[in-house]
Amino acid sequence: MTQSISELTGFTSLFSEIIIGIYALLVMFTLIFIPWEKMKPSKGMHEIVLRVYSWWAILILATVMFLLPGTIALILIILLTYISLREFLTKLSVTNHFRSTLFFVYLAIPIQYYLAKNGTTYSFNSFIPVYMFFLIPIVNILNGEYEKYLEFNGKVFWATMLIVYGFSNITFLIHQGEIRGYIGEQNLLILLIVFLTQINDVLQFLWGKTIGKHKLSPTISPNKTIEGFLGGAITLSALSFSLSSYLPFDSSLEAAGFGFLLSVFGLLGDLNMSAVKRDLGVKDMDDLIPGHGGILDRLDSLSFTLPFTVHYLLLRGYL
């Protein structure tokens, strides 16, 4: 007897529908944007093609992780977080200073993920924002470190918040109880948030290319336009509206509003990392993926949209 995809993979039928749809959409984007870049090369189109390549990597990795036993998947996420934090701290030129403090910073990664999986909402949301805020300067004080003290503390704490706290929201969403009206489908929500975040970049690029006239942030990201942002945000809002039956919200209108806000935070995450790279005078955060940069270069928007999603669900009482 022929088995369904759900039976073969262990995915729910709802999850299977969405992931097949995303793979189909990604094939379409690949067939459109890669030839487009070859015919009409531009910096913006090159960035979109890089995004398409990264989506393939993210989607395949996500599929594998959803198929893996929970513990192995968690170890893989922790490893990716460690690589991301290390590449960021290396670019910030802090890895040769305050080594004992950096030990505790890296130790915070498994602790944060343990709290994301097994801790309370309070412990997850306070360990890095509060306790690491105290621990980083305290260790430096006890070691008598003072040279570049303010610079080091600021850079390291901010990097820990952005990467460790930001990405650990994936584990928190999967393991922290049941989302109201969304029982047993936390993996689906993660997949949709990643999908909506990544497609937001393409939508804003396409709208900007079509009707963009006014620069949104000329000093940080000259290619982004106000029209591109608004067009992308409205389109993502409409897409979220159409996907409302797959999202955990009380109404389609709320799903649309969430999509608009997600577009805003996705843009801010992108601009945030662009500002960091301009400040550091680098094109990419790392060369882990030759020609494509590091993990952070491909997941910049998610560093904002993941925490936003968790706090939105908490504030609205869904989680």
Backbone as CSV, one residue per row, in Angstrom:
resi,resn,N_x,N_y,N_z,CA_x,CA_y,CA_z,C_x,C_y,C_z
1,MET,0.846,-1.204,0.000,0.000,0.000,0.000,0.877,1.247,0.000
2,THR,0.521,2.230,-0.816,1.305,3.457,-0.926,1.167,4.293,0.340
3,GLN,2.294,4.731,0.871,2.273,5.565,2.070,2.270,7.033,1.680
4,SER,1.611,7.842,2.497,1.613,9.287,2.275,2.928,9.868,2.760
5,ILE,3.194,11.107,2.352,4.405,11.794,2.814,4.390,11.934,4.325
6,SER,3.220,12.195,4.893,3.103,12.343,6.345,3.514,11.054,7.048
7,GLU,3.087,9.901,6.500,3.429,8.618,7.109,4.910,8.308,6.945
8,LEU,5.469,8.670,5.805,6.882,8.392,5.543,7.806,9.236,6.415
9,THR,7.433,10.492,6.635,8.319,11.427,7.334,7.990,11.608,8.802
10,GLY,6.765,11.305,9.183,6.345,11.595,10.551,5.821,13.011,10.700
11,PHE,5.827,13.800,9.616,5.273,15.154,9.651,3.744,15.071,9.697
12,THR,3.105,16.064,10.285,1.654,16.152,10.206,1.269,16.508,8.772
13,SER,0.023,16.218,8.405,-0.420,16.524,7.040,-0.351,18.020,6.770
14,LEU,-0.641,18.831,7.800,-0.575,20.283,7.659,0.849,20.726,7.358
15,PHE,1.800,20.178,8.113,3.212,20.518,7.919,3.673,20.079,6.533
16,SER,3.255,18.893,6.113,3.655,18.376,4.799,3.157,19.274,3.678
17,GLU,1.911,19.753,3.800,1.353,20.651,2.786,2.205,21.906,2.638
18,ILE,2.553,22.506,3.774,3.303,23.761,3.750,4.709,23.559,3.210
19,ILE,5.401,22.526,3.664,6.796,22.353,3.261,6.888,22.006,1.772
20,ILE,5.930,21.256,1.250,5.913,20.968,-0.190,5.668,22.253,-0.972
21,GLY,4.751,23.076,-0.483,4.474,24.355,-1.134,5.685,25.268,-1.156
22,ILE,6.435,25.293,-0.045,7.628,26.146,0.026,8.706,25.641,-0.927
23,TYR,8.894,24.317,-0.991,9.865,23.762,-1.946,9.475,24.130,-3.381
24,ALA,8.184,24.042,-3.702,7.722,24.378,-5.056,7.976,25.852,-5.365
25,LEU,7.703,26.712,-4.384,7.925,28.145,-4.572,9.407,28.444,-4.758
26,LEU,10.250,27.733,-4.012,11.691,27.947,-4.111,12.223,27.507,-5.473
27,VAL,11.688,26.429,-6.005,12.065,25.999,-7.358,11.705,27.090,-8.367
28,MET,10.521,27.680,-8.200,10.090,28.744,-9.104,11.025,29.950,-9.006
29,PHE,11.365,30.358,-7.769,12.279,31.486,-7.587,13.640,31.201,-8.221
30,THR,14.114,29.971,-8.071,15.409,29.596,-8.639,15.388,29.731,-10.161
31,LEU,14.307,29.274,-10.776,14.184,29.330,-12.237,14.003,30.754,-12.756
32,ILE,13.520,31.649,-11.896,13.307,33.041,-12.311,14.540,33.902,-12.065
33,PHE,15.051,33.886,-10.818,16.043,34.883,-10.421,17.465,34.584,-10.898
34,ILE,17.849,33.321,-10.975,19.216,33.017,-11.413,19.421,33.402,-12.882
35,PRO,18.506,33.040,-13.812,18.663,33.537,-15.194,18.550,35.060,-15.279
36,TRP,17.690,35.656,-14.439,17.521,37.109,-14.431,18.838,37.791,-14.102
37,GLU,19.548,37.269,-13.101,20.825,37.889,-12.717,21.846,37.774,-13.841
38,LYS,21.834,36.658,-14.556,22.800,36.475,-15.643,22.514,37.410,-16.810
39,MET,21.228,37.695,-17.046,20.858,38.584,-18.152,21.010,40.052,-17.775
40,LYS,20.627,40.404,-16.551,20.699,41.795,-16.091,21.347,41.846,-14.710
41,PRO,22.669,41.682,-14.660,23.345,41.660,-13.356,23.271,43.011,-12.650
42,SER,23.056,42.961,-11.353,23.065,44.157,-10.513,23.361,43.719,-9.088
43,LYS,23.769,44.675,-8.265,24.097,44.353,-6.874,22.876,43.817,-6.137
44,GLY,21.728,44.468,-6.365,20.507,44.037,-5.697,20.088,42.643,-6.111
45,MET,20.163,42.357,-7.420,19.777,41.038,-7.904,20.756,39.974,-7.425
46,HIS,22.039,40.333,-7.358,23.031,39.386,-6.843,22.702,39.005,-5.404
47,GLU,22.275,39.986,-4.612,21.914,39.720,-3.219,20.703,38.794,-3.147
48,ILE,19.741,38.998,-4.037,18.562,38.135,-4.050,18.941,36.703,-4.418
49,VAL,19.833,36.546,-5.400,20.277,35.202,-5.791,20.992,34.519,-4.625
50,LEU,21.804,35.292,-3.896,22.453,34.735,-2.708,21.406,34.280,-1.696
51,ARG,20.346,35.068,-1.568,19.260,34.699,-0.661,18.606,33.391,-1.113
52,VAL,18.399,33.252,-2.416,17.777,32.027,-2.933,18.642,30.820,-2.600
53,TYR,19.956,30.943,-2.812,20.866,29.849,-2.456,20.784,29.545,-0.960
54,SER,20.752,30.601,-0.166,20.703,30.400,1.288,19.380,29.770,1.702
55,TRP,18.279,30.106,0.985,16.987,29.486,1.302,17.028,27.983,1.083
56,TRP,17.693,27.575,-0.004,17.837,26.139,-0.238,18.563,25.481,0.936
57,ALA,19.651,26.120,1.367,20.416,25.568,2.491,19.569,25.534,3.760
58,ILE,18.855,26.652,4.025,18.032,26.736,5.233,16.905,25.710,5.195
59,LEU,16.227,25.598,4.047,15.083,24.692,3.941,15.507,23.233,4.058
60,ILE,16.602,22.881,3.396,17.094,21.500,3.494,17.536,21.202,4.919
61,LEU,18.257,22.168,5.530,18.697,21.984,6.915,17.501,21.862,7.852
62,ALA,16.497,22.716,7.645,15.302,22.669,8.496,14.583,21.332,8.348
63,THR,14.472,20.851,7.107,13.809,19.567,6.871,14.538,18.443,7.587
64,VAL,15.865,18.440,7.467,16.672,17.413,8.134,16.507,17.506,9.642
65,MET,16.532,18.733,10.172,16.422,18.912,11.620,15.064,18.457,12.139
66,PHE,14.003,18.707,11.366,12.677,18.263,11.789,12.558,16.743,11.749
67,LEU,13.389,16.096,10.911,13.377,14.638,10.824,14.241,13.985,11.901
68,LEU,15.215,14.740,12.410,16.140,14.198,13.404,15.480,14.080,14.773
69,PRO,15.999,13.177,15.626,15.545,13.162,17.019,15.795,14.522,17.667
70,GLY,14.943,14.897,18.614,14.988,16.227,19.207,16.336,16.625,19.764
71,THR,17.016,15.705,20.451,18.296,16.027,21.082,19.361,16.351,20.038
72,ILE,19.404,15.574,18.964,20.394,15.810,17.908,20.115,17.142,17.216
73,ALA,18.842,17.427,16.963,18.477,18.706,16.341,18.882,19.873,17.230
74,LEU,18.688,19.720,18.542,19.062,20.778,19.484,20.570,21.008,19.474
75,ILE,21.350,19.933,19.449,22.811,20.053,19.396,23.238,20.780,18.125
76,LEU,22.565,20.494,17.028,22.888,21.145,15.756,22.602,22.645,15.821
77,ILE,21.474,23.031,16.425,21.155,24.456,16.576,22.184,25.143,17.462
78,ILE,22.583,24.479,18.541,23.598,25.041,19.440,24.912,25.250,18.690
79,LEU,25.291,24.274,17.863,26.527,24.385,17.084,26.461,25.564,16.118
80,LEU,25.336,25.742,15.438,25.179,26.869,14.515,25.234,28.201,15.258
81,THR,24.671,28.233,16.455,24.721,29.455,17.268,26.151,29.769,17.674
82,TYR,26.895,28.738,18.067,28.302,28.933,18.445,29.107,29.481,17.268
83,ILE,28.919,28.903,16.084,29.651,29.365,14.895,29.304,30.818,14.589
84,SER,28.018,31.155,14.685,27.577,32.525,14.406,28.173,33.510,15.397
85,LEU,28.146,33.158,16.682,28.690,34.054,17.707,30.192,34.219,17.535
86,ARG,30.865,33.125,17.234,32.317,33.189,17.067,32.700,34.066,15.877
87,GLU,31.985,33.926,14.749,32.312,34.737,13.574,32.036,36.213,13.853
88,PHE,30.994,36.494,14.638,30.660,37.875,14.967,31.716,38.478,15.890
89,LEU,32.082,37.757,16.945,33.078,38.271,17.889,34.441,38.429,17.223
90,THR,34.747,37.560,16.271,36.012,37.692,15.535,36.026,38.987,14.737
91,LYS,34.918,39.293,14.067,34.831,40.542,13.306,34.873,41.762,14.219
92,LEU,34.380,41.607,15.439,34.397,42.719,16.394,35.762,42.904,17.046
93,SER,36.703,42.007,16.721,38.090,42.088,17.222,38.163,42.046,18.742
94,VAL,37.395,41.140,19.341,37.436,41.023,20.802,37.916,39.643,21.264
95,THR,38.214,38.754,20.323,38.546,37.386,20.712,39.923,37.252,21.343
96,ASN,40.769,38.274,21.221,42.109,38.201,21.818,42.191,38.913,23.166
97,HIS,41.050,39.385,23.665,41.023,40.099,24.934,40.034,39.428,25.885
98,PHE,40.262,39.613,27.183,39.300,39.183,28.200,38.883,37.720,27.984
99,ARG,39.856,36.850,27.834,39.556,35.466,27.455,38.701,34.744,28.498
100,SER,38.930,35.029,29.769,38.129,34.360,30.798,36.661,34.765,30.698
101,THR,36.420,36.018,30.316,35.039,36.475,30.135,34.402,35.775,28.942
102,LEU,35.157,35.626,27.862,34.625,34.954,26.672,34.265,33.500,26.961
103,PHE,34.988,32.881,27.898,34.641,31.511,28.297,33.202,31.457,28.805
104,PHE,32.846,32.411,29.659,31.484,32.442,30.205,30.458,32.818,29.135
105,VAL,30.877,33.637,28.180,29.967,34.014,27.092,29.616,32.787,26.250
106,TYR,30.625,31.991,25.910,30.349,30.773,25.137,29.590,29.741,25.980
107,LEU,29.873,29.715,27.276,29.152,28.808,28.168,27.669,29.168,28.242
108,ALA,27.375,30.440,28.001,25.976,30.890,28.043,25.131,30.239,26.953
109,ILE,25.767,29.767,25.878,25.000,29.187,24.762,24.231,27.939,25.201
110,PRO,24.916,26.885,25.731,24.137,25.706,26.145,23.177,25.998,27.295
111,ILE,23.559,26.922,28.190,22.655,27.268,29.296,21.376,27.902,28.758
112,GLN,21.524,28.841,27.828,20.354,29.508,27.256,19.445,28.514,26.540
113,TYR,20.036,27.565,25.823,19.208,26.582,25.117,18.554,25.601,26.087
114,TYR,19.237,25.305,27.184,18.605,24.465,28.215,17.376,25.170,28.777
115,LEU,17.515,26.467,29.054,16.387,27.241,29.575,15.277,27.367,28.534
116,ALA,15.665,27.482,27.262,14.663,27.563,26.197,13.840,26.284,26.119
117,LYS,14.479,25.158,26.417,13.802,23.859,26.327,13.095,23.478,27.619
118,ASN,13.749,23.752,28.758,13.239,23.234,30.030,12.894,24.295,31.068
119,GLY,13.334,25.527,30.852,13.136,26.561,31.855,11.776,27.221,31.763
120,THR,11.560,28.186,32.652,10.330,28.966,32.614,10.470,30.097,31.598
121,THR,9.356,30.721,31.287,9.396,31.878,30.387,10.271,32.973,30.973
122,TYR,10.169,33.162,32.302,10.983,34.195,32.953,12.468,33.882,32.826
123,SER,12.875,32.650,33.132,14.305,32.314,33.102,14.867,32.439,31.691
124,PHE,14.084,32.022,30.689,14.536,32.140,29.303,14.728,33.597,28.910
125,ASN,13.777,34.441,29.278,13.809,35.843,28.856,14.661,36.737,29.745
126,SER,15.220,36.190,30.827,16.025,37.031,31.720,17.486,36.597,31.825
127,PHE,17.812,35.359,31.457,19.187,34.887,31.657,20.204,35.767,30.939
128,ILE,20.022,35.988,29.646,20.977,36.827,28.911,20.705,38.317,29.110
129,PRO,19.455,38.793,28.955,19.220,40.238,29.123,19.567,40.771,30.508
130,VAL,19.433,39.948,31.551,19.679,40.430,32.920,20.961,39.846,33.504
131,TYR,21.037,38.517,33.595,22.151,37.892,34.315,23.478,37.992,33.562
132,MET,23.450,37.834,32.246,24.691,38.030,31.488,25.090,39.504,31.455
133,PHE,24.097,40.388,31.535,24.370,41.827,31.620,25.220,42.132,32.854
134,PHE,24.959,41.420,33.954,25.760,41.590,35.170,27.071,40.804,35.098
135,LEU,27.002,39.562,34.590,28.157,38.665,34.657,29.341,39.155,33.833
136,ILE,29.093,39.656,32.628,30.196,40.067,31.750,31.081,41.128,32.404
137,PRO,30.537,42.235,32.919,31.415,43.213,33.572,31.983,42.720,34.899
138,ILE,31.220,41.897,35.635,31.711,41.411,36.931,32.977,40.584,36.754
139,VAL,32.988,39.690,35.763,34.187,38.867,35.521,35.373,39.752,35.163
140,ASN,35.144,40.767,34.337,36.229,41.685,33.974,36.743,42.452,35.183
141,ILE,35.832,42.875,36.048,36.224,43.609,37.260,37.069,42.726,38.169
142,LEU,36.617,41.495,38.378,37.347,40.572,39.252,38.730,40.243,38.696
143,ASN,38.872,40.286,37.375,40.175,40.032,36.746,41.026,41.288,36.638
144,GLY,40.497,42.415,37.094,41.243,43.672,37.031,41.407,44.216,35.627
145,GLU,40.520,43.800,34.714,40.604,44.259,33.324,39.933,45.624,33.189
146,TYR,40.608,46.557,32.537,39.991,47.870,32.348,40.261,48.467,30.961
147,GLU,41.305,48.001,30.277,41.581,48.537,28.945,40.483,48.101,27.967
148,LYS,39.936,49.058,27.255,38.818,48.833,26.326,37.634,48.172,27.037
149,TYR,37.487,48.487,28.305,36.453,47.873,29.148,35.047,48.143,28.607
150,LEU,34.749,49.408,28.366,33.416,49.782,27.896,33.139,49.205,26.512
151,GLU,34.128,49.295,25.632,33.969,48.782,24.270,33.721,47.279,24.280
152,PHE,34.518,46.558,25.068,34.388,45.100,25.125,33.029,44.697,25.685
153,ASN,32.661,45.280,26.828,31.391,44.908,27.455,30.211,45.164,26.523
154,GLY,30.228,46.326,25.871,29.127,46.668,24.974,29.040,45.733,23.787
155,LYS,30.173,45.486,23.146,30.184,44.626,21.958,29.765,43.196,22.293
156,VAL,30.335,42.653,23.363,30.092,41.248,23.687,28.655,41.031,24.164
157,PHE,28.168,41.929,25.009,26.787,41.772,25.485,25.805,41.885,24.324
158,TRP,26.042,42.859,23.459,25.135,43.058,22.328,25.171,41.856,21.387
159,ALA,26.364,41.309,21.132,26.482,40.131,20.267,25.767,38.933,20.882
160,THR,25.893,38.775,22.199,25.238,37.661,22.888,23.721,37.789,22.818
161,MET,23.227,39.004,22.986,21.786,39.237,22.870,21.299,38.934,21.456
162,LEU,21.995,39.487,20.487,21.566,39.384,19.092,21.545,37.941,18.614
163,ILE,22.592,37.192,18.933,22.752,35.853,18.363,22.225,34.756,19.286
164,VAL,22.743,34.691,20.504,22.364,33.587,21.395,20.899,33.717,21.819
165,TYR,20.545,34.893,22.331,19.146,35.086,22.724,18.232,35.036,21.498
166,GLY,18.648,35.706,20.421,17.802,35.767,19.231,17.481,34.405,18.659
167,PHE,18.502,33.590,18.406,18.276,32.303,17.754,17.691,31.251,18.697
168,SER,17.897,31.408,20.007,17.346,30.429,20.951,15.823,30.497,21.010
169,ASN,15.248,31.543,20.430,13.788,31.630,20.375,13.184,30.500,19.547
170,ILE,13.970,29.925,18.635,13.494,28.761,17.868,13.169,27.619,18.818
171,THR,14.130,27.296,19.692,13.942,26.204,20.647,12.825,26.519,21.628
172,PHE,12.754,27.773,22.059,11.701,28.178,22.991,10.319,27.953,22.372
173,LEU,10.147,28.343,21.121,8.852,28.179,20.454,8.456,26.709,20.325
174,ILE,9.443,25.857,20.076,9.158,24.440,19.860,8.796,23.729,21.161
175,HIS,9.478,24.090,22.255,9.379,23.285,23.474,8.553,23.889,24.601
176,GLN,8.284,25.189,24.568,7.620,25.804,25.716,6.102,25.698,25.634
177,GLY,5.598,24.535,25.990,4.154,24.365,26.078,3.467,24.407,24.729
178,GLU,2.179,24.634,24.767,1.375,24.632,23.551,0.912,26.043,23.223
179,ILE,1.018,26.399,21.970,0.530,27.688,21.503,-0.984,27.580,21.344
180,ARG,-1.704,28.509,21.927,-3.168,28.471,21.909,-3.698,28.351,20.477
181,GLY,-4.553,27.361,20.265,-5.139,27.158,18.949,-4.178,26.564,17.933
182,TYR,-3.053,26.032,18.413,-2.007,25.592,17.489,-1.328,24.346,18.040
183,ILE,-2.119,23.469,18.626,-1.591,22.333,19.374,-0.805,21.396,18.458
184,GLY,0.427,21.104,18.871,1.253,20.143,18.156,1.845,20.619,16.852
185,GLU,1.740,21.917,16.559,2.212,22.411,15.262,3.291,23.488,15.400
186,GLN,4.074,23.431,16.498,5.106,24.457,16.689,6.144,24.438,15.573
187,ASN,6.487,23.249,15.082,7.445,23.162,13.974,6.935,23.900,12.739
188,LEU,5.635,23.807,12.516,5.026,24.498,11.380,5.167,26.006,11.532
189,LEU,4.977,26.505,12.750,5.104,27.948,12.979,6.525,28.418,12.695
190,ILE,7.524,27.661,13.156,8.922,28.010,12.885,9.159,28.076,11.379
191,LEU,8.676,27.073,10.671,8.855,27.021,9.216,8.218,28.236,8.541
192,LEU,7.021,28.606,8.978,6.324,29.741,8.372,7.010,31.066,8.686
193,ILE,7.512,31.222,9.908,8.203,32.463,10.270,9.468,32.619,9.431
194,VAL,10.226,31.534,9.276,11.431,31.584,8.441,11.049,31.901,6.997
195,PHE,10.017,31.243,6.491,9.565,31.467,5.113,9.122,32.913,4.903
196,LEU,8.274,33.422,5.781,7.764,34.787,5.628,8.884,35.811,5.757
197,THR,9.828,35.550,6.663,10.958,36.470,6.840,11.815,36.529,5.590
198,GLN,12.106,35.372,5.024,12.993,35.329,3.866,12.317,35.872,2.603
199,ILE,11.041,35.563,2.418,10.359,36.049,1.210,10.125,37.549,1.291
200,ASN,10.102,38.083,2.510,9.963,39.530,2.693,11.084,40.287,1.976
201,ASP,12.299,39.739,2.022,13.438,40.379,1.346,13.197,40.482,-0.161
202,VAL,12.678,39.404,-0.736,12.426,39.391,-2.180,11.311,40.363,-2.545
203,LEU,10.258,40.356,-1.756,9.124,41.245,-2.034,9.548,42.706,-1.994
204,GLN,10.346,43.072,-0.989,10.787,44.461,-0.885,11.723,44.825,-2.033
205,PHE,12.554,43.874,-2.451,13.440,44.127,-3.589,12.632,44.337,-4.871
206,LEU,11.670,43.458,-5.120,10.885,43.541,-6.354,10.054,44.817,-6.415
207,TRP,9.426,45.180,-5.314,8.668,46.427,-5.288,9.584,47.637,-5.455
208,GLY,10.743,47.575,-4.798,11.699,48.674,-4.933,12.204,48.813,-6.353
209,LYS,12.421,47.677,-7.009,12.897,47.679,-8.393,11.820,48.227,-9.329
210,THR,10.561,47.971,-8.985,9.449,48.357,-9.860,9.033,49.817,-9.685
211,ILE,8.845,50.241,-8.428,8.310,51.592,-8.197,9.165,52.426,-7.248
212,GLY,10.304,51.874,-6.790,11.110,52.572,-5.790,11.742,53.859,-6.298
213,LYS,11.547,54.936,-5.554,12.134,56.234,-5.909,12.840,56.897,-4.727
214,HIS,12.284,56.744,-3.542,12.802,57.448,-2.372,13.623,56.492,-1.500
215,LYS,14.881,56.848,-1.258,15.770,56.012,-0.463,15.260,55.912,0.975
216,LEU,15.278,54.703,1.498,14.840,54.480,2.872,15.952,54.769,3.869
217,SER,17.154,54.287,3.562,18.306,54.495,4.443,19.557,54.591,3.572
218,PRO,19.755,55.734,2.926,20.826,55.856,1.921,22.229,55.621,2.451
219,THR,22.474,55.917,3.721,23.832,55.747,4.256,24.112,54.309,4.685
220,ILE,23.075,53.552,4.998,23.260,52.181,5.482,23.006,51.161,4.380
221,SER,21.904,51.322,3.665,21.550,50.380,2.595,20.942,51.159,1.434
222,PRO,21.782,51.672,0.537,21.329,52.570,-0.538,20.291,51.969,-1.482
223,ASN,20.241,50.643,-1.585,19.312,50.019,-2.530,17.885,49.913,-2.000
224,LYS,17.697,50.114,-0.710,16.367,49.975,-0.136,15.584,51.285,-0.282
225,THR,14.314,51.149,-0.650,13.477,52.334,-0.853,12.230,52.269,0.023
226,ILE,11.641,53.443,0.254,10.403,53.509,1.035,9.288,52.754,0.318
227,GLU,9.211,52.950,-1.002,8.179,52.262,-1.782,8.373,50.741,-1.744
228,GLY,9.637,50.307,-1.809,9.927,48.880,-1.738,9.499,48.292,-0.407
229,PHE,9.808,49.028,0.677,9.411,48.561,2.005,7.896,48.464,2.131
230,LEU,7.183,49.529,1.748,5.725,49.540,1.886,5.068,48.479,1.005
231,GLY,5.554,48.355,-0.239,5.008,47.335,-1.128,5.233,45.939,-0.583
232,GLY,6.451,45.697,-0.074,6.769,44.397,0.495,5.949,44.103,1.739
233,ALA,5.806,45.112,2.612,5.065,44.924,3.861,3.589,44.643,3.594
234,ILE,3.003,45.374,2.648,1.589,45.165,2.315,1.387,43.792,1.670
235,THR,2.315,43.407,0.791,2.215,42.095,0.144,2.385,40.972,1.160
236,LEU,3.341,41.132,2.085,3.533,40.106,3.119,2.308,40.036,4.024
237,SER,1.700,41.184,4.278,0.470,41.216,5.063,-0.634,40.426,4.361
238,ALA,-0.750,40.620,3.049,-1.755,39.885,2.268,-1.449,38.388,2.247
239,LEU,-0.161,38.044,2.142,0.240,36.636,2.145,-0.082,35.996,3.492
240,SER,0.196,36.714,4.577,-0.119,36.205,5.917,-1.631,36.035,6.080
241,PHE,-2.392,36.960,5.508,-3.858,36.859,5.524,-4.305,35.567,4.845
242,SER,-3.694,35.270,3.697,-4.075,34.067,2.945,-3.633,32.787,3.652
243,LEU,-2.606,32.902,4.500,-2.100,31.741,5.244,-2.661,31.680,6.661
244,SER,-3.683,32.478,6.948,-4.178,32.605,8.327,-4.639,31.274,8.919
245,SER,-5.118,30.362,8.072,-5.567,29.061,8.588,-4.395,28.214,9.076
246,TYR,-3.173,28.577,8.667,-1.981,27.860,9.106,-1.273,28.575,10.262
247,LEU,-1.752,29.764,10.617,-1.140,30.561,11.678,-2.022,30.517,12.920
248,PRO,-1.451,30.742,14.105,-2.200,30.511,15.347,-3.053,31.680,15.833
249,PHE,-3.454,32.573,14.947,-4.123,33.792,15.389,-5.647,33.651,15.363
250,ASP,-6.309,34.516,16.127,-7.760,34.429,16.277,-8.512,34.820,15.013
251,SER,-7.906,35.648,14.179,-8.601,36.106,12.977,-7.622,36.303,11.828
252,SER,-8.165,36.348,10.628,-7.344,36.601,9.442,-6.774,38.009,9.462
253,LEU,-7.529,38.955,10.032,-7.050,40.336,10.113,-5.834,40.440,11.027
254,GLU,-5.857,39.683,12.118,-4.692,39.698,13.005,-3.488,39.080,12.303
255,ALA,-3.709,38.027,11.541,-2.620,37.410,10.775,-2.021,38.419,9.804
256,ALA,-2.882,39.223,9.170,-2.404,40.250,8.238,-1.589,41.307,8.971
257,GLY,-2.076,41.742,10.136,-1.339,42.726,10.928,-0.005,42.186,11.394
258,PHE,0.008,40.908,11.789,1.258,40.268,12.193,2.237,40.237,11.031
259,GLY,1.745,39.928,9.829,2.607,39.899,8.646,3.241,41.246,8.374
260,PHE,2.458,42.318,8.545,2.997,43.664,8.336,4.106,43.955,9.346
261,LEU,3.860,43.644,10.623,4.870,43.882,11.661,6.110,43.017,11.431
262,LEU,5.900,41.783,10.983,7.033,40.901,10.701,7.903,41.496,9.605
263,SER,7.275,42.105,8.606,8.016,42.760,7.529,8.860,43.908,8.070
264,VAL,8.285,44.671,9.001,9.021,45.787,9.615,10.247,45.277,10.359
265,PHE,10.061,44.251,11.192,11.184,43.736,11.976,12.201,43.017,11.096
266,GLY,11.750,42.382,10.020,12.690,41.773,9.081,13.581,42.814,8.439
267,LEU,12.982,43.923,8.028,13.753,45.025,7.450,14.748,45.581,8.461
268,LEU,14.303,45.766,9.704,15.185,46.314,10.738,16.352,45.377,11.033
269,GLY,16.087,44.062,11.037,17.168,43.104,11.243,18.193,43.164,10.132
270,ASP,17.713,43.309,8.898,18.591,43.442,7.730,19.424,44.717,7.825
271,LEU,18.761,45.847,8.111,19.471,47.127,8.224,20.452,47.118,9.390
272,ASN,20.071,46.449,10.466,20.946,46.363,11.632,22.277,45.713,11.272
273,MET,22.221,44.582,10.571,23.458,43.894,10.211,24.216,44.652,9.133
274,SER,23.501,45.346,8.251,24.172,46.180,7.247,24.950,47.304,7.921
275,ALA,24.352,47.896,8.963,25.030,48.963,9.696,26.278,48.442,10.397
276,VAL,26.175,47.234,10.956,27.335,46.622,11.619,28.471,46.429,10.621
277,LYS,28.158,45.879,9.449,29.196,45.608,8.449,29.808,46.897,7.909
278,ARG,28.992,47.936,7.749,29.540,49.227,7.308,30.451,49.817,8.372
279,ASP,30.048,49.683,9.620,30.871,50.195,10.717,32.212,49.469,10.784
280,LEU,32.187,48.163,10.528,33.411,47.359,10.577,34.208,47.436,9.277
281,GLY,33.590,47.967,8.226,34.276,48.063,6.942,34.461,46.731,6.255
282,VAL,33.478,45.813,6.431,33.572,44.489,5.808,32.349,44.244,4.933
283,LYS,32.524,43.389,3.936,31.411,43.033,3.058,30.582,41.918,3.660
284,ASP,31.263,40.915,4.223,30.588,39.773,4.830,31.117,39.564,6.238
285,MET,30.300,38.926,7.082,30.723,38.647,8.450,31.711,37.488,8.509
286,ASP,31.713,36.648,7.483,32.624,35.504,7.460,32.622,34.939,6.050
287,ASP,33.527,34.022,5.770,33.547,33.365,4.461,33.265,31.873,4.616
288,LEU,32.429,31.553,5.606,32.086,30.156,5.857,31.497,29.511,4.608
289,ILE,30.632,30.278,3.903,30.056,29.811,2.641,30.709,30.633,1.536
290,PRO,31.688,30.091,0.811,32.433,30.877,-0.175,31.523,31.623,-1.144
291,GLY,31.749,32.937,-1.222,30.950,33.773,-2.105,29.604,34.179,-1.543
292,HIS,29.255,33.633,-0.393,27.935,33.902,0.185,28.032,34.496,1.587
293,GLY,29.229,34.577,2.151,29.379,35.119,3.492,29.181,34.056,4.557
294,GLY,28.958,34.523,5.786,28.777,33.614,6.906,27.311,33.373,7.220
295,ILE,27.077,32.669,8.319,25.708,32.351,8.714,24.912,33.622,8.968
296,LEU,25.532,34.583,9.649,24.831,35.822,9.977,24.439,36.618,8.739
297,ASP,25.240,36.538,7.693,24.909,37.252,6.458,23.617,36.731,5.839
298,ARG,23.311,35.484,6.085,22.119,34.875,5.497,20.924,34.890,6.444
299,LEU,21.160,35.067,7.735,20.072,34.994,8.716,19.877,36.304,9.460
300,ASP,20.325,37.415,8.864,20.278,38.695,9.567,18.859,39.096,9.970
301,SER,17.903,38.958,9.071,16.526,39.363,9.368,15.920,38.528,10.496
302,LEU,16.263,37.242,10.540,15.704,36.351,11.558,16.141,36.726,12.965
303,SER,17.290,37.409,13.093,17.759,37.797,14.425,16.796,38.769,15.096
304,PHE,15.942,39.420,14.294,14.916,40.316,14.839,13.522,39.680,14.805
305,THR,13.206,38.948,13.725,11.837,38.440,13.595,11.522,37.305,14.570
306,LEU,12.523,36.503,14.943,12.271,35.415,15.889,11.910,35.937,17.280
307,PRO,12.731,36.842,17.879,12.327,37.396,19.184,11.003,38.156,19.111
308,PHE,10.789,38.885,18.010,9.524,39.605,17.861,8.347,38.638,17.910
309,THR,8.449,37.511,17.198,7.356,36.538,17.164,7.044,36.002,18.548
310,VAL,8.086,35.620,19.289,7.879,35.081,20.638,7.186,36.099,21.531
311,HIS,7.663,37.332,21.511,7.082,38.341,22.403,5.684,38.751,21.953
312,TYR,5.428,38.711,20.668,4.067,38.979,20.193,3.112,37.906,20.726
313,LEU,3.512,36.643,20.615,2.671,35.546,21.098,2.457,35.629,22.604
314,LEU,3.507,36.013,23.338,3.387,36.156,24.794,2.456,37.311,25.158
315,LEU,2.639,38.453,24.510,1.820,39.629,24.819,0.348,39.407,24.471
316,ARG,0.098,38.644,23.430,-1.284,38.396,22.998,-1.902,37.183,23.686
317,GLY,-1.121,36.509,24.542,-1.663,35.392,25.301,-1.777,34.091,24.538
318,TYR,-1.085,33.981,23.413,-1.105,32.734,22.651,-0.130,31.706,23.224
319,LEU,0.837,32.175,23.979,1.907,31.301,24.467,2.005,31.402,25.976
